[in-house]
Amino acid sequence: MHVVMAAAEAIPFAKTGGLADVCGTLPLKLAEQGHRCSIFIPAYKRALECGLPMVDTHISFVVDMVGRPMAARILKTTLGNGSVDVYLVDQPLYFDRDQLYGDYRGDYRDNCERFCFFSRCVVEAIERLRLPVDIIHCHDWQAGLIPAYHKTNFRDFQWYRNAASVMTIHNLAYQGRYWQHDMGLTAMDWQYFNWQQMEFYGDLNLLKTGIAFSDYVTTVSPSYAMEIQTPAFGCGLDGTLRVRGNRISGIVNGVDYDVWDPRNDIHLAQRYSVDNWQAGKARNKSDLQRLVGLPERADVPLIGLIGRLAEQKGWDLVKPLLEQTVDSIDAQWVILGNGEQRFANALSELARRRPDRVALRLEFSDPLAHKIEAGSDMFLMPSRYEPCGLNQLYSLRYGTVPIVHATGGLIDTVNNLNEASLATGTATGFSFQNYDFESLKECVQRGIDTYSREPKVWATLVVKGMTQDWSWTNSASAYESAYRRARELAAIEGRL
Ligand code: ADP
């Protein structure tokens, strides 16, 4: 199969979250499994500066953006020693910026226009590059128009007439919702601006467009695939999703163990494996404590947190938890994140008040993320909702016991310690059901108590987590099945 992906992020070109990890890694795994894979991303400034050699494909064309002719140039590089082709859509006016989606003033005001342009260019470029496509795999709202183009305006394009489309939702909360006058930017006919396709409470909705027009929909964990079909998690699109319920499945993101494995992690003070985790983690713990300015104590439980400072990630519960327990509970906290100012301010205040217990880094730092995973005893991830989540998967491999809210991908990947899971040796962490302060506090306390008083139980949690396999191999096979299903469904409809 030739799978062509379109996404707004992919490592090592541009990353703000898990989307980039998936889009940079899944193509490599598909290629390893014998498929041809190409990916399209915008030629952001940071993508062009990522260090990989870029060549000009000499494919360039003009896209009409509501009367404004905008030129596009297609650049190319490769990943995985040439196994994956990467095409970059270059238009400096849209993409030569310091950030991907916005700056301190908020989202860029032309985001709708930027990604309508990107989607149009992907479709045009496939045709001009003469890429014979079997699957067009679109990620998140930024690529949501492509399944629509494939079934409408551009359905006769020769090179992907025989393709089926797959839409992957990485986070349903981000929908690309814009006022209806932006419909012009999509170049789609107004007949599609209806409640079953592109319209959403009077606005244009690009993710809904992708869901409605694609042949198959995936999201990033089985539990999240179920949750988003309910009003509580559906962000207003649960009805649209329920209609397509027999065409939706969840596939947990894989971990790139070339990068995230304590046996070969270049960022660690000492590498370790399941055979010497106690010594390895002890050394990394003292290294981390020294690095972030916490007292170097082996006995105190060290709890790590990494992630966007957004309400989704549970900071509205973490904030009162720390405020109420930082004095009374003898624990250390290492926090790495950037995002909303209100959380940054509250956490900064805590770190100022108790520098012996709270270390805070308000930045994006990959090396520090690795050191926190290795040096912490526990990893706290109390997300309000979590499509998949990657850090809990890294934590499992690093012997850093995850404490999570039982939601979405966290349900599917962390097995709560209780009598039954202890008896069967399947426990890997701690989880709480109700998203409230008391439940979180009780769960964290359980984690700390087990760590402090039951070293044997702790060791079984660590070892079970470290020996699990959350690599891309299984996930890539699941995507292969989804692609086959998409093609079957398109064939049933007589389109292939
Ligand atoms: P999301 O995509 O919702 O932000 P995920 O857990 O799926 O959350 O993926 C987040 C990815 O970004 C992980 O690889 C995580 O380590 C990384 N990350 C998030 N914030 C930071 C940060 N401040 N510094 C370093 N890495 C971060």
Residues whose N, C-alpha, C, O or C-beta is under 5 A from the ligand:
A	BS01	ADP	T16 G17 G18 L19 I306 G307 R308 L336 G337 N338 E363 F364 S365 D366 A369 G389 L390 N391
